[in-house]
Amino acid sequence: MSENTPQDVNRIQEEAQKQDRDAKKAQEVVDDAISKMTPQRQYEKEKEQNKR
């Protein structure tokens, strides 16, 4: 394996930090969607139980 120059190290770190930020944003979007979905799911459950 070759030695990385300081510029390479900085570039790699910046790319890794960007990926971390993107992953965090994606997780927040998923969490938000799930939180909005849950009441609908709860409503469907209650509706199903009321039919019985």
C-alpha positions in Angstrom: 0.0 0.0 0.0 1.3 3.4 -0.9 1.7 6.3 1.5 -1.0 9.0 1.3 0.1 12.6 1.0 -1.5 15.1 3.4 -3.6 16.4 0.5 -4.9 12.8 -0.1 -5.7 12.4 3.5 -7.6 15.7 3.6 -9.5 14.7 0.5 -10.4 11.3 1.9 -11.5 12.8 5.2 -13.7 15.4 3.4 -15.3 12.7 1.3 -16.0 10.6 4.3 -17.5 13.5 6.2 -19.7 14.3 3.2 -20.9 10.7 3.1 -21.6 10.8 6.8 -23.7 14.0 6.4 -25.6 12.5 3.5 -26.3 9.3 5.5 -27.5 11.4 8.4 -29.9 13.4 6.2 -31.2 10.2 4.6 -31.8 8.7 8.1 -33.7 11.9 9.2 -35.9 11.7 6.0 -36.7 8.0 6.8 -37.4 8.8 10.5 -39.7 11.6 9.5 -41.6 9.5 7.0 -42.0 6.7 9.5 -43.3 9.2 12.2 -45.8 10.5 9.7 -46.8 7.0 8.7 -47.4 5.6 12.2 -50.7 7.4 12.9 -52.2 6.1 9.7 -51.1 2.6 10.6 -52.7 3.0 14.0 -55.9 4.3 12.5 -56.0 1.2 10.1 -55.5 -1.1 13.1 -58.3 0.5 15.1 -60.6 0.4 12.1 -59.9 -3.3 11.6 -60.6 -4.0 15.3 -63.9 -2.1 15.1 -65.1 -4.3 12.3 -65.0 -7.4 14.5 
